[in-house]
Amino acid sequence: MMLIPAHHFRNIERKPEYLQPEKCVPPPHPSAVGTMWFIRDGCGIACAIVTWFLVLYAEFVVLFVMLIPSRDYVYSIINGIVFNLLAFLALASHCRAMLTDPGAVPKGNATKEFIESLQLKPGQVVYKCPKCCSIKPDRAHHCSVCKRCIRKMDHHCPWVNNCVGENNQKYFVLFTMYIALISLHALIMVGFHFLHCFEEDWTKCSSFSPPTTVILLILLCFEGLLFLIFTSVMFGTQVHSICTDETGIERLKRKQQPRQHTGSWESVKQTFGGDFSLNWFNPFSGPCHPEPLRDRDWVRQVASLSDTDNTETTAEEQSEEGKYKDSVEVIDE
C-alpha cells in the first residue's frame, strides 16, 4: 500500500474553492523574448556594484601600476590583452546572469479555472505556492528575494542580484570561472612585479610613489586571493550540480524525487547550449531553451509524495488516504 506522510494531508483540500481565485490575479500576457529581467533588491544592487568596483580596481592596478610603467613592452601587451579579455568576459557574464530571467514560473496562475482546465485524474495533485499564487512545476522553488517561483533554482546569489536557475546557470558558471582566472592572473603578475621591483629601483617600477605602489599591490593581492578561493569553490559546486543534475536546494533538502535524470553529459549540454564548442565559453550564447510547460508538467503523481520523506503513516492516516485518493488534490507547498 502506498504510504503518504501525515503532514501532507493537512494541506490537501478536496475542493477547488481552496484556491481562493479572488486572491489570485490572472497572470499577465507572456513578455516578449529577450525582455530584460531585473530584481529591485537593495542588498543585491549594492553587491553587484561592489563586484564591478572590485573588477575595475583590479583593472586600474594591473594597467597603471604594473603594465604601463613596465619597459618590457611585449610582456605588457600580452598580459594586458589577456587580462582585459578575461575581465570583459567576466563582466559580460555577470550582466547576463543578473539580467536574464532565471526561469520564473508564471505568477498568479493558481486560479480555479486553470486548475479545472488541467483535468486532474485520481492520484494526481498540483502544488500551489501561497506566496506568489502560482502552480509549481516539478523542481521549482520559491525565492523570497525575487518573490517568484524559479524552475531548477539552485540558490539566490546577491553578487549577481538574481537567482541561479534553469536559464542563467551557464552565465553564473562563466562568471565564477572568469573571475577565478583574472584573480589568478593578477596574483601571478603581482608576484612577478614584486620580484622585479626588489631587484630594481622602486621609483622605476611604477609611476606612483613606492608606499602607494606597495599598498595598491597588497590590496590587489588580498582581493585576488579572496576571490580566487571563493569563485573556485562556487565554480566547482556549480559544475558538480550540473553533472549530477541536482540543484543546491535539492542537495540541501536531500530530496530524492522520482524524476528522470538526463545523465551528466546531457545535463551539461543542456546547460551550456549543445555539443562542446567555443560557445560554451561565450556569455553571449545562451543555453538550450527548455520547452514551454505543458499541462502534464504542472501535475504530479501522489506517489511522488511518499518518496520525499521516509516516514510511515498510521492506520488512521492510511484510512485518510483512501478518503482523498479519488478527489482533486491541491497541495499548498
Buried (B, 14 or more C-beta within 10 A) or exposed (E): EEBBBBEBBEBBBEEBEBBBBEEBEBBEEEEEEEEEBEBEBEEBBEBBEEBEEBBEBBBEBBBBBBBEBBEEEEBBEEBBEBBBEBBBBBBBBBBBBBBBBBBBBBBBBBBBEBBEEBEBEEEBBBBBBEEBBBBBBBBBBBBEBBBBBBBBBBBBBBBBBBBBBBBBBBBBBBBBBBBBBBBBBBBEBBEBBBEBBEEEEBEEBBEBEEEEBBEBBEEBBEBBBEBBEBBBEBBEBBBEBBBEBBBBBBBEEEBEEEBEEEEEEEBBBBBBBEEEEEBBBBBEBBBEEEEEBEEEBBBBEBEBBBEBBEEEBEEEBBEBBEEBEEBBBBBBB
